[in-house]
Each structure stands twice: as C-alpha cells, then as structure tokens.
C-alpha cells in the first residue's frame, strides 16, 4: 500500500501531516537548513549528516546542461540517501532571466521592465524565466524585488520596479503570477515558487548605503513600502525574504513584530520565510541584538523564519541544541516544516524532481525566448530628448561610435549575471549598429573613455569631425549590492564565515580598495556621470557633429549638461541579452520608443530625494522648485505625437464602497505608429492627514496607428483612496478628489474631479 505522503491523489494537507508524523527531530531541523550546494561531495554530506532540505547552486554555470546534470545528482542523493526520500528545494537568483547560466535568456532588469509599463508583457518574461529555471532543476526564484526605489544612491535600485508604490505593486503581482503560473494552488512542472523580497522596507537605508539602518515614519512604512508586498501576497506568492536592515531599531530577521504579527497576521501570508544570505548571523555580528550565533538562531526562528538559506552546519547544530534544551519547542519547528513540505508538494517535487536533459537543451535560451527578450528590450527604452535628429538614416556616410558601453556586454546584462567569458550570440550596441546600417556606411569605433578615465581624445575629436553623427554609449558597468563587481566579491568574502558574510579581517589592500571605490564611478557618492564620460561628450559637442547619447545604467544618472546641450538622449537601463539590437532598432527607426521613466531623474546629487509623489509643504511659492526633476516620473518621448480628449468621470458623486469610471480618448496625431502610456493620477484635495500632491492610480500602454484613436476606461475603486490613520489602519474620507490624466506625472493633459459622499 502506498504511503499517504507518496500518493499524489491525496490532498496536500494530508500528505504533509503524514510525512511530518514520520520525521525525527533531526530530519525536521534539516528541512529548515539551507546549504551552499556546490559539489556532489558537499551535498552528500549535507544530506547524510544534516538531513538538508534546501539550498542553492549559487555559482555560475557555463552551460544549462551542466547545472541540470549536477542538480540531478543532488536530488538522487536526497531521494536515495535520506530515510524518507524528501527532495531538495533548490533556489537561485534569476532576477532577470536565468542569468547565472550562460546561454539562458537574459531579460532587462526590473527597473527596465518597469519602464515598459506593461505588466501583462512582463508576466510573459517571468513565465519564460520560470520555464528555463525549472528546466535546469531550480524550483524557487529569489525574485521579484518588491522594494520601492526612494534613493538612487542605493546600489540595488536597478533591481526594483521604481519609485511608485502603485507601479511596483502591479509589476510585482504580474511577475509572481508569471513565475508561479497564475494564482492556483498547485504549480506545474514549468513554473517555480516566487520570493517577494526584501520585506518590508530595505530600499531606503541611510545615505543610500546598502543594508544600513532604515529610519522611517509609520506613515511612510505603510503607504510607500508595504503595498507592493501586500500585492504579491494577494497574488499567492509562496515565499518572502526579509531584509538585512534594522528598521527603527528592530532587525527584521529577528523581529516577531515584522515576520509574524505583520506578515502572517495583518497581511495574511501563508508561505515560507527564507532568510537572506547572512541575515541570521548579522543579528550577532552587526546588529548586536544577539550575544552569540546560537542566540541569533533563536531570535530568527522565534520571529518566524522557516529556512536559513545558507545556514549550513552551524545553523543546524544551533537549532537542534535549542530544541533539545527546551528553549524552542518542537511544535514551533513543526509549524515551519509544515509550510516547507507544503511548498514542496505544491511544486510536485515528490512526483518528478529529476530533470530531462533533452528538454533542458530545447527550452533554455531558445529562439522564441530570445525574441521575447528582444521585444522586452525594445519596450523598455525611454527617449529622453530628440531635437529632430532621430531616427537616424541607415545610409549615412560615416558614424563614430564611442563610450565605455559601446562594445561591452556588461552594460547590457547588468548585475546578477554570469559575465565570465564570451556569451553565445550576444551583439553589443556597436555590433548591432554595424549590422543595421547600409554597406556604404563607415562605422568607426574609438572607446574614448572607460568608466572613469579618458582615452585617445584627440583621435576621437578628429574622427568626430569627419562623421555625419556621433553615438556615445555611456553609463555604468555591472555591479551588485554596494557597487561590487564579482572580482570585488571574491576579495570581500574570501575567508568569510561561510554564512554569506565578509571576512572580519580585511587586508590593508582590500580596505584601501573599498575606500577608493567611493571616489570612483559608479558609487553611492556619485550620482552624476563621471568627469571622464562627460568630457568625452563635450569633445563631441565641440566638433559640431550631431550627437546621440545612449545610457546603459542601473539607476537614474544626473546628466544635466547632456540634457541641455546634446540633441538626442535615450536611456535603456540594463536591457538584457538583446539590448544591443534593441538600441540599434530605436536609433535607426525600426522601433518607435514607447518606454516611460519608472523613476525620476534628478538634476544633481544634491537634489536627492526627488520623486513625483511628494507632499505639499509651506512656502512652496517662495522656494526654488526642489521637487522639479531633470526628467520626471512617467516621462518618455516618441517619434510620433499623441492627443488626449473627451475626459469623462462617472459618477461625479460616489459612496465610500463605490467605483468611479474614468474614460479618455487618445489619438495618434503623428505620422508613425507607436505606443503611448496613458497615466491616471489622483489628488485628495483635503484630508485628515497630509497626502501627496498626486498618486498614480492607473495606467495603460496602448498601440496606435497614425490617425487612430482609442477610448480607454479606468475603473477606480474608492477603497483604494483610503487615507492612512495609524497602526496600519486606513479610512476612506469624504471629499473632492481631482483626476489628472496625461503622458507623465507633469505632462497632465486633462483634469476633472469627483466627490466621495
């Protein structure tokens, strides 16, 4: 007779309880312990000695088949060497495609995807990421990032969906549905568990320093940072990852208030909580709320942690001792193990955990997926300025291409990617330009500058004078966290604790290197484009040759001089594996740009913070326009023109439980087909608490042929206009609400109002 937990026809709850009843304490603690899973030997030890339940093959992979084959070996140990045959839950960071695996499809990073303002399309990219990850044996993606980008000095800005809680919520929800396959209970063999991170307010550390303390008001916490996590939870996200920071003095990894009362109580989360790398040990080593690592384990588990992602032997032994000593009850362990087993059953791991290598080769990086990546890269490009020189002609006599990101795939792929060695079939922007122009066009490439140092400027100047147009591809290299490269990472973590934390004793050389990093671009101290890259553009400008600047970067950069002096500027963020082709398509008019900024671009570093949903303040008439950015949230140009008309708001008076229909007609009045993102903002005219001057409450990206018009209708639930009171409570207040519809947060074309009775 088949045991209940092995019978796929039985309800998951029954299977969980049956398996749990058969497990020893050691086996239960093992399910809560994640391991670095690098070699067959270390995985065999983790399974046999520590009953490992989870882990991550966190290294880079040269071929998808290598990862799939390795994972099959790992799982065979779990099935054959463990008493009950419980499969491993394997997770990786596939933030923008399965990018640690060379040959996989690499999509634009989240900030770039947010620039598409197209959640349904973004969901398709998440579906492809899920299929490629599952085809290599990965079951859980440590994504989407639900953090709200409030300070572009922060090195993880590009991992977010921007500055708007509404836009981030919609995009995060779409990504969760894409990864997990909708909102159903069971997840099929082509989808994976999503992880909303970094709960609940990682992205506003002091001075933009990654993992630094977060000191924010209750109002900001609930109205800005929580909505995107709540949206992910409503969409059925299976996992939550806490942030490293302490918030108002409370480290999240050790906070029952955040991980249990708020997350499971108020927000209704029912999945698993998985630690960030060194999040548990940080309670002891950095936050110093725990006098020992063992005490840190106690705090995190009692707070509500289910899996220490790379806790390893130390976490296992400490937790086992805590239970045997009666400090933590076995009942508390059972709570976590129930949740972990439920996720494994929902993923179907007990039925089919081995990977079919033939399917791996067919799925990962196939031509259909690459075409979707190309479309994503096109849709994310934002045209910031165009004084009539774009689109460029393909039959120009000569073009000069220059800049540090012109012939460099790092500026396309961004961080959290395997950059080592050549990628198969990736065209840089330079190569894509050469492929795009006519045979008679001469394309000259001179780098002119790396990210911080000038090169052969006189030669650049001479070639620019001879060229019909100069194209400067500028911006940032690929980085993670505190602007680390992978080479930095190797130095910083060499000799570390093995729990995802750096070595406690750096060499003097490493200390000097880290200190010097603040003076080099990119860093949190430098939001302006560095002098070397700016000087390169000024040299081009001095020649009088028409110039286009293309920015490949992970965050908004202050480019005031360029915006005021260069005739054409576009930003592609980190556009992914097909970004080179996409940029060339936009430059030469094969694609009409329709992306819009998901984050404001400041005039200078001193203007930070700058965001569209600021609050009104006294004496604003007498102050300089502090909140007027260089390019505002929602901004983006096109090669055509769009007109707005016939705004209608109905009903004009509505109850607190009602809905308001807002309709507008948009017409393409130009000569080129293109996309427009129609944006709906609302302003609460008078309220019991001070509220922002405007809040995004809806948007739609539409395609229009020349002369074509479309009638759009937004449905606004009055409950979504509730004003925050205190202790997590929101109330809909009566009064007049202004409706603003336009092409950006500042380019408002039509206004009306309605009243909540």
C-alpha positions in Angstrom: 0.0 0.0 0.0 1.3 3.4 -1.0 2.2 5.7 1.9 -0.1 8.7 2.2 2.6 11.3 1.6 3.7 9.5 -1.6 0.2 9.3 -3.0 -0.3 12.3 -5.4 -4.1 11.8 -5.4 -4.4 12.7 -1.7 -4.9 16.3 -0.5 -1.7 18.1 0.2 -2.6 18.8 3.8 -3.0 15.0 4.4 0.3 14.3 2.7 2.1 16.9 4.8 0.7 15.6 8.1 1.6 12.0 7.2 5.1 12.8 6.3 5.6 15.1 9.3 4.4 12.4 11.7 7.2 10.1 10.4 10.0 12.6 10.7 12.6 12.7 13.5 13.6 16.0 15.1 16.9 15.9 13.3 15.1 15.5 9.9 12.7 18.4 10.8 15.6 20.7 11.6 17.3 19.7 8.4 14.3 20.9 6.4 14.8 24.3 7.9 18.5 24.4 7.0 19.8 25.6 3.6 23.2 24.8 2.3 25.6 26.1 -0.3 25.4 23.3 -2.8 28.5 23.4 -5.0 29.9 19.9 -5.3 28.5 16.4 -5.1 30.6 15.7 -2.0 29.3 18.7 0.0 25.7 17.9 -0.9 26.1 14.2 0.0 27.4 15.3 3.4 24.6 17.8 3.8 22.0 15.1 3.1 23.5 12.3 5.1 24.8 14.2 8.2 22.4 17.2 8.4 19.3 15.9 6.6 19.4 19.0 4.3 16.1 20.2 3.0 17.1 23.1 0.8 19.9 25.0 -0.8 21.2 26.8 -3.8 23.7 26.1 -6.6 24.9 29.7 -6.2 27.8 29.5 -8.5 27.9 30.5 -12.2 27.3 27.8 -14.9 28.9 27.6 -18.3 26.0 25.5 -19.8 22.4 24.8 -18.8 23.0 21.1 -19.2 25.9 21.3 -16.6 23.5 22.7 -14.0 20.7 20.3 -14.8 23.0 17.3 -14.6 24.5 18.5 -11.3 21.1 19.0 -9.8 20.0 15.5 -10.8 23.0 14.2 -8.9 22.0 16.3 -5.9 18.4 15.1 -5.9 19.4 11.5 -6.3 21.3 11.8 -3.0 18.2 13.3 -1.3 15.9 10.6 -2.6 18.3 7.6 -2.0 20.4 8.7 1.0 17.7 10.1 3.2 15.4 7.8 5.2 12.1 9.3 3.8 13.3 10.3 0.3 12.4 14.0 0.7 13.5 16.0 -2.3 15.6 19.2 -2.0 14.1 22.6 -2.5 16.7 24.4 -4.8 16.7 28.2 -5.2 18.7 30.7 -7.3 18.6 34.4 -8.1 17.0 34.6 -11.5 16.2 38.3 -11.2 16.1 39.0 -15.0 16.1 35.6 -16.5 18.2 32.6 -15.5 21.2 34.8 -15.9 23.8 32.9 -13.9 23.6 30.2 -16.5 25.4 31.1 -19.7 23.2 30.5 -22.7 20.0 31.3 -20.8 17.6 34.1 -21.9 18.6 37.3 -20.0 15.8 39.9 -19.9 16.0 43.6 -18.9 16.4 44.1 -15.2 13.4 45.0 -13.1 13.8 48.8 -13.4 14.0 48.5 -17.1 10.9 46.1 -17.2 9.1 48.8 -15.1 9.9 51.3 -17.9 7.8 49.1 -20.3 4.7 50.0 -18.1 3.3 46.7 -19.4 2.6 44.2 -16.6 1.0 41.6 -18.8 4.0 41.6 -21.1 6.3 41.4 -18.0 4.4 38.4 -16.8 5.4 36.6 -20.1 9.0 37.2 -19.4 8.6 35.8 -15.9 6.9 32.7 -17.4 10.0 32.2 -19.6 12.3 32.6 -16.7 10.3 30.0 -14.8 10.5 27.5 -17.6 14.2 27.9 -18.1 14.9 27.7 -14.4 12.7 24.6 -13.9 14.3 23.0 -17.0 17.6 23.1 -15.1 16.2 21.8 -11.8 15.6 25.1 -9.9 12.3 25.3 -8.0 12.4 28.7 -6.4 13.3 32.1 -7.7 14.6 34.7 -5.2 12.6 37.4 -7.0 10.6 39.6 -7.5 12.1 42.6 -5.7 9.2 44.5 -4.1 11.4 47.3 -2.7 10.5 50.9 -3.6 13.4 52.9 -5.0 13.5 56.1 -2.9 17.2 56.9 -3.2 19.1 56.3 -6.4 22.4 56.3 -4.5 21.4 52.8 -3.4 23.3 50.2 -5.4 20.2 47.9 -5.8 18.0 50.5 -7.5 18.1 48.6 -10.8 16.6 45.5 -9.1 13.4 47.4 -8.2 10.4 48.5 -10.2 11.0 52.2 -9.4 9.6 54.8 -7.1 5.8 54.4 -7.3 4.1 52.0 -4.9 1.3 51.5 -7.4 3.6 50.7 -10.3 5.7 48.4 -8.2 2.6 46.6 -6.9 1.2 46.0 -10.3 4.5 44.8 -11.7 5.4 42.6 -8.7 2.0 41.0 -8.8 2.4 40.2 -12.6 5.8 38.7 -12.0 4.5 36.5 -9.2 1.8 35.2 -11.5 4.3 34.6 -14.3 6.7 32.7 -12.1 4.1 30.6 -10.4 1.6 30.1 -13.3 -1.3 32.2 -12.2 -2.9 32.1 -8.7 -3.7 28.3 -8.5 -2.8 26.1 -5.5 -0.6 23.6 -7.4 2.3 24.7 -9.5 3.0 22.7 -12.7 6.4 21.5 -13.9 7.0 24.6 -16.0 6.7 27.1 -13.1 8.5 27.9 -9.9 7.9 29.4 -6.5 8.4 33.2 -6.4 10.0 35.0 -3.5 9.0 38.6 -2.7 11.9 40.5 -1.2 13.3 42.3 0.8 10.5 42.6 3.3 9.4 45.1 4.4 11.5 48.3 3.8 15.0 47.6 2.5 15.3 50.3 -0.1 15.7 53.5 2.0 18.9 52.9 4.0 20.7 55.9 5.5 22.8 57.7 2.8 21.9 55.1 0.3 24.4 52.6 1.9 23.3 49.1 1.3 22.0 47.3 4.5 22.3 50.5 6.6 19.7 51.4 9.2 16.2 52.4 8.0 14.6 55.2 9.9 11.2 56.0 8.5 7.8 57.1 9.8 4.9 54.8 10.3 3.1 56.7 7.6 5.8 56.1 5.0 6.2 52.5 6.1 2.5 51.6 5.5 1.8 53.9 2.5 5.0 53.5 0.5 6.8 50.3 1.3 4.1 47.7 2.3 1.7 47.9 -0.7 3.9 46.0 -3.2 4.4 43.2 -0.7 0.7 43.1 0.0 0.1 42.9 -3.7 2.5 39.9 -4.1 0.8 38.1 -1.2 -2.6 38.7 -2.7 -1.3 37.1 -5.9 -0.3 34.0 -4.0 3.5 34.4 -3.6 4.9 31.3 -1.9 7.9 32.8 -0.3 9.1 36.0 1.5 12.7 37.1 2.1 13.3 39.6 4.9 15.7 42.5 4.5 19.1 42.8 6.2 18.4 46.1 7.8 17.1 47.1 11.1 14.0 49.3 10.8 13.6 51.9 13.6 15.9 49.8 15.8 14.5 46.4 15.1 16.5 44.0 12.8 13.9 42.3 10.6 15.5 38.8 10.6 14.9 38.7 14.4 11.6 40.6 14.6 8.4 38.7 15.6 6.6 42.0 15.0 7.6 42.1 11.3 7.8 38.4 10.4 4.8 37.1 12.4 2.4 39.9 13.6 2.6 42.0 10.4 3.5 39.4 7.7 1.4 36.5 8.8 -1.2 38.3 10.9 -2.0 41.6 9.2 -1.0 40.7 5.7 -2.2 37.1 5.8 0.9 35.4 4.3 0.8 31.6 4.4 4.0 30.6 2.7 7.6 30.2 3.8 10.0 32.8 5.0 13.5 32.3 3.7 16.5 34.3 5.1 18.7 36.5 3.0 22.3 35.1 2.9 23.8 36.2 6.2 20.6 37.6 7.7 20.7 35.3 10.7 24.3 35.8 11.7 24.0 39.6 11.2 21.9 39.7 14.4 25.0 38.7 16.3 27.8 40.2 14.2 26.4 43.5 13.1 23.1 44.4 14.8 24.4 43.0 18.1 21.0 42.1 19.4 22.3 38.6 19.9 25.3 37.8 22.1 26.1 34.6 20.1 25.3 32.9 16.8 23.1 30.5 18.7 21.1 33.3 20.2 20.7 34.8 16.7 19.3 31.5 15.6 16.8 31.5 18.4 15.7 35.1 17.7 15.2 34.4 14.0 13.3 31.2 14.4 11.1 32.6 17.1 10.5 35.6 14.9 9.1 33.4 12.2 11.9 32.3 9.9 11.4 29.0 8.2 14.6 28.4 6.2 18.1 29.8 6.8 19.0 30.0 3.1 22.7 29.1 3.6 22.7 28.4 7.3 24.6 25.2 6.9 26.0 23.0 9.7 26.2 25.9 12.2 22.5 26.8 11.9 21.6 23.1 12.0 23.6 22.3 15.2 22.5 25.5 16.9 18.8 25.0 16.2 19.0 21.3 17.2 20.6 22.3 20.5 17.9 24.9 21.2 15.1 22.4 20.8 16.9 19.7 22.8 17.4 22.3 25.6 13.8 23.2 25.6 14.4 26.8 24.5 12.5 26.4 21.3 9.6 23.9 21.2 9.3 21.1 18.7 5.8 22.5 18.0 7.4 25.7 16.7 9.7 23.5 14.4 6.6 21.7 13.1 5.0 24.9 12.1 7.9 25.7 9.7 8.3 22.2 8.4 4.6 22.0 7.6 5.0 25.1 5.4 8.2 23.9 3.8 6.7 20.5 2.9 3.5 22.1 1.6 5.6 24.1 -0.9 7.5 21.0 -2.0 4.2 19.1 -2.5 2.6 22.1 -4.4 5.7 22.2 -6.7 5.2 18.5 -7.4 8.7 17.6 -6.3 7.7 14.2 -4.8 6.4 13.1 -8.2 9.0 14.4 -10.6 12.2 16.0 -9.3 14.7 14.8 -11.9 15.4 17.0 -15.0 15.1 15.8 -18.5 18.3 16.9 -20.2 16.8 16.8 -23.7 14.2 19.3 -22.5 16.9 21.5 -20.9 18.6 21.9 -24.3 15.3 22.6 -26.1 14.0 25.2 -23.6 16.9 27.2 -22.2 17.8 30.2 -24.5 15.7 29.0 -27.5 14.9 31.4 -30.4 11.4 32.1 -29.2 12.6 33.1 -25.8 15.3 35.3 -27.3 12.7 37.1 -29.5 10.7 37.8 -26.4 13.9 39.3 -24.8 14.3 41.5 -27.9 10.8 42.8 -27.6 11.3 43.4 -23.9 14.5 45.4 -24.5 12.7 47.5 -27.2 9.8 48.2 -24.9 11.9 49.4 -22.0 13.9 52.1 -23.9 13.0 55.6 -22.9 13.6 58.5 -25.3 14.5 61.5 -23.1 15.3 64.1 -25.8 15.1 64.4 -29.6 15.7 67.6 -31.4 14.8 66.1 -34.8 17.9 64.1 -35.5 16.4 60.7 -34.6 15.6 58.3 -36.1 19.0 58.2 -37.9 19.3 57.3 -41.5 20.8 53.9 -42.3 22.6 55.3 -45.3 24.8 57.9 -43.6 28.3 58.2 -44.9 30.1 57.8 -41.6 29.2 57.2 -37.9 31.5 57.5 -34.9 30.6 55.1 -32.1 32.3 55.8 -28.7 31.9 55.3 -25.0 32.7 52.6 -22.4 29.4 50.7 -23.0 29.6 50.7 -26.8 31.4 47.3 -27.2 30.7 45.8 -23.8 28.1 43.2 -22.8 28.3 44.1 -19.1 26.3 47.3 -19.7 23.6 45.3 -21.4 23.3 42.4 -19.0 23.8 44.2 -15.7 24.4 42.6 -12.3 23.4 39.2 -11.0 24.7 37.7 -14.3 27.4 35.4 -15.4 29.9 37.8 -17.1 32.8 35.4 -17.3 34.0 34.6 -20.8 32.0 35.2 -24.0 28.3 34.8 -24.1 26.9 32.9 -27.1 25.2 35.1 -29.7 25.2 38.4 -27.9 25.6 41.6 -30.0 26.9 44.7 -28.4 25.5 48.1 -29.3 28.5 48.6 -31.6 28.0 45.3 -33.4 24.3 46.0 -33.7 24.9 49.4 -35.3 27.2 47.9 -37.8 24.6 45.3 -38.7 21.9 47.9 -39.0 23.5 50.4 -41.4 23.9 50.2 -45.2 27.0 48.7 -46.8 28.3 52.1 -47.8 28.2 53.5 -44.3 31.5 53.6 -42.5 31.3 52.9 -38.7 34.4 53.9 -36.7 34.8 52.8 -33.1 37.0 54.6 -30.6 36.2 54.0 -26.9 37.3 57.4 -25.8 37.0 56.6 -22.1 36.4 53.8 -19.8 34.1 54.4 -16.9 36.5 56.8 -15.1 39.5 57.5 -17.4 39.8 59.3 -20.7 41.5 57.7 -23.7 42.8 59.0 -27.1 40.7 62.1 -27.0 42.5 63.8 -29.9 41.8 60.9 -32.2 38.2 60.8 -31.1 37.9 64.5 -31.8 39.4 64.1 -35.3 37.1 61.2 -36.2 34.0 63.1 -34.8 34.7 66.0 -37.2 34.7 63.6 -40.1 31.5 61.8 -39.1 27.9 62.6 -40.0 26.8 61.6 -36.5 28.5 60.5 -33.2 26.8 58.0 -30.9 28.2 57.9 -27.3 27.2 54.8 -25.3 27.8 55.8 -21.7 26.7 54.7 -18.2 27.7 52.1 -15.6 29.3 48.7 -15.5 27.5 45.7 -14.0 27.5 45.6 -10.2 25.7 44.1 -7.2 24.9 45.5 -3.7 27.4 48.2 -2.8 28.5 48.6 -6.4 30.6 45.4 -6.1 31.9 43.6 -9.2 32.4 39.9 -9.0 36.1 40.4 -8.5 35.3 42.7 -5.5 33.0 40.0 -4.2 35.8 37.4 -4.3 38.1 39.7 -2.3 35.5 40.8 0.2 34.2 37.4 1.1 37.5 35.5 1.0 37.9 33.8 4.3 34.4 34.7 5.4 32.2 32.8 7.8 30.5 30.7 5.1 27.2 32.2 6.1 27.2 34.8 3.4 29.2 37.4 5.4 32.5 39.0 4.6 35.7 38.2 6.3 36.0 40.0 9.6 39.7 40.8 8.9 40.4 42.5 5.6 43.9 43.0 4.3 45.0 46.6 4.1 44.9 46.3 0.3 41.2 45.4 0.4 40.5 48.2 2.8 42.2 50.8 0.6 40.4 49.4 -2.4 37.0 49.7 -0.8 37.7 53.2 0.5 38.9 54.3 -3.0 35.7 52.9 -4.5 33.6 55.8 -3.2 35.7 58.2 -5.3 35.2 56.1 -8.5 32.1 55.7 -10.6 29.7 54.1 -10.1 29.3 54.5 -6.3 26.7 55.9 -3.9 28.8 59.0 -3.6 28.5 59.8 -7.3 25.1 60.1 -9.0 26.4 62.4 -11.7 28.0 61.0 -14.8 31.8 61.0 -14.1 34.0 63.7 -15.5 35.7 61.3 -18.0 32.5 60.3 -19.7 31.1 63.9 -19.5 34.4 65.2 -21.1 34.0 62.7 -23.9 30.6 64.1 -24.7 31.8 67.7 -24.5 34.6 66.9 -27.0 32.0 65.5 -29.4 29.8 68.6 -28.9 32.7 71.0 -29.6 33.1 69.5 -33.1 29.6 70.5 -34.0 28.8 66.9 -35.2 25.2 65.9 -34.3 25.5 63.6 -31.2 23.3 60.9 -29.7 23.9 59.8 -26.1 22.7 56.3 -25.0 22.7 55.5 -21.3 23.1 51.9 -20.2 22.9 52.1 -16.4 21.2 50.6 -13.3 19.7 53.8 -12.0 18.9 57.4 -13.0 22.0 59.5 -13.5 22.2 63.2 -13.2 23.1 64.3 -16.8 22.0 68.0 -16.7 24.8 69.2 -19.1 24.0 66.5 -21.6 20.3 67.1 -21.4 20.8 70.8 -22.0 23.4 70.5 -24.8 23.1 67.2 -26.7 20.3 67.0 -29.3 19.3 63.4 -28.6 19.4 61.2 -25.5 17.9 57.9 -24.6 18.2 55.5 -21.6 17.9 51.7 -21.9 18.8 50.9 -18.2 20.2 47.3 -18.3 18.3 46.0 -21.3 19.4 42.4 -21.3 20.8 40.0 -23.8 19.1 41.6 -26.8 19.7 45.1 -25.7 22.3 45.9 -28.4 19.8 45.0 -31.1 17.0 46.9 -29.4 19.1 50.1 -29.1 20.0 49.9 -32.7 16.4 49.4 -33.7 15.4 52.6 -31.9 18.3 54.6 -33.1 17.5 53.9 -36.8 13.7 53.9 -36.6 12.9 50.2 -36.8 11.2 50.6 -33.5 9.4 53.6 -32.1 10.3 54.0 -28.5 7.4 54.0 -26.0 9.1 53.4 -22.7 8.4 55.8 -19.8 10.5 56.5 -16.7 9.6 54.4 -13.6 11.8 56.7 -11.6 12.6 60.4 -11.6 16.0 61.6 -12.9 17.4 64.3 -10.7 19.3 67.4 -11.8 22.1 66.7 -9.4 23.1 64.6 -6.5 22.3 67.4 -4.2 18.6 67.4 -5.3 18.0 63.9 -3.9 15.4 62.9 -2.9 13.3 63.8 -5.8 10.1 61.9 -6.6 6.7 62.6 -8.1 4.5 61.8 -5.1 6.0 64.3 -2.7 3.8 66.0 -0.1 2.9 69.7 -0.2 4.9 72.0 2.0 4.6 75.5 3.3 6.2 78.5 1.5 6.4 76.4 -1.7 5.8 79.6 -3.8 8.9 81.2 -2.3 11.2 78.2 -2.5 13.2 77.1 -5.6 11.4 74.1 -7.3 13.1 71.4 -5.2 10.9 68.7 -6.5 11.2 69.6 -10.2 13.4 66.8 -11.6 15.5 66.9 -14.8 13.1 64.3 -16.2 10.0 63.4 -14.3 8.4 60.1 -13.4 6.4 58.8 -16.3 8.3 60.8 -18.9 9.2 59.4 -22.3 9.1 60.7 -25.9 8.1 59.1 -29.1 8.7 59.5 -32.8 5.0 60.4 -33.1 2.5 62.7 -31.2 -0.5 61.8 -29.1 -3.5 63.9 -28.3 -5.9 63.4 -25.3 -9.6 64.4 -25.4 -13.1 63.8 -24.0 -12.3 63.1 -20.4 -15.3 61.8 -18.6 -15.7 60.9 -14.9 -18.7 59.0 -13.8 -20.4 59.1 -11.4 -19.5 62.6 -10.1 -20.6 61.6 -6.6 -19.9 58.2 -5.1 -20.1 56.4 -1.8 -17.2 55.0 0.1 -17.7 51.5 -1.3 -18.3 52.6 -4.8 -16.4 52.8 -8.1 -15.6 55.6 -10.5 -15.2 55.1 -14.2 -12.7 57.5 -15.8 -12.7 57.5 -19.6 -10.4 59.3 -22.1 -9.8 59.3 -25.8 -6.2 59.1 -27.1 -5.3 59.8 -30.7 -2.1 59.3 -32.6 -1.8 62.6 -34.4 1.6 61.9 -36.0 2.8 60.0 -39.0 4.4 57.0 -37.3 2.7 54.1 -35.4 3.7 53.9 -31.8 2.9 53.2 -28.2 1.6 55.6 -25.6 1.4 55.0 -21.8 -1.8 56.8 -20.6 -1.4 57.6 -16.9 -4.1 58.3 -14.3 -3.2 60.3 -11.2 -5.4 61.3 -8.3 -5.1 64.1 -5.8 -7.1 64.1 -2.5 -7.9 67.8 -2.2 -8.4 67.9 1.6 -7.8 65.1 4.1 -7.2 64.5 7.8 -3.6 63.6 7.1 -1.2 65.3 4.6 -1.3 63.3 1.4 0.9 63.5 -1.7 0.3 66.1 -4.4 -0.6 63.2 -6.7 -0.6 59.5 -6.7 -0.5 57.1 -9.7 -3.7 55.1 -9.6 -3.8 53.5 -13.1 -2.1 53.3 -16.5 -2.4 51.5 -19.8 0.1 51.1 -22.6 -1.6 51.2 -26.0 -0.5 50.9 -29.6 -2.0 53.3 -32.2 -1.5 53.6 -35.9 -1.3 57.1 -37.4 -4.6 58.8 -37.2 -6.1 56.0 -35.0 -8.0 56.8 -31.8 -8.8 54.6 -28.8 -11.3 55.1 -25.9 -9.9 54.0 -22.6 -11.7 53.4 -19.3 -10.1 53.2 -15.9 -12.0 51.7 -13.0 -11.1 53.4 -9.7 -12.2 51.7 -6.5 -12.9 54.3 -3.9 -11.4 52.0 -1.2 -8.1 52.5 -2.9 -8.2 56.2 -2.0 -8.2 55.5 1.8 -6.1 57.7 4.0 -3.7 56.2 6.5 -4.6 56.8 10.1 -2.4 54.9 12.5 -1.4 51.3 13.5 -1.9 50.0 10.0 -5.5 51.4 9.7 -6.8 53.1 6.5 -10.0 55.1 6.2 -11.9 56.4 3.2 -12.7 60.0 3.9 -15.4 62.1 2.2 -14.3 65.0 0.0 -13.3 66.0 -3.5 -10.7 64.1 -5.5 -9.0 65.6 -8.5 -8.5 63.4 -11.5 -5.4 64.0 -13.7 -4.8 62.2 -17.0 -1.7 62.6 -19.0 1.5 61.4 -20.6 3.7 61.8 -17.5 3.4 62.9 -13.9 4.0 66.5 -15.0 2.6 66.4 -18.5 -1.1 66.4 -17.4 -3.4 66.8 -20.4 -6.9 66.7 -18.9 -8.3 67.3 -15.4 -11.7 66.6 -13.7 -13.0 65.7 -10.3 -15.5 63.6 -8.3 -16.8 63.7 -4.8 -16.9 60.9 -2.2 -20.0 61.3 -0.2 
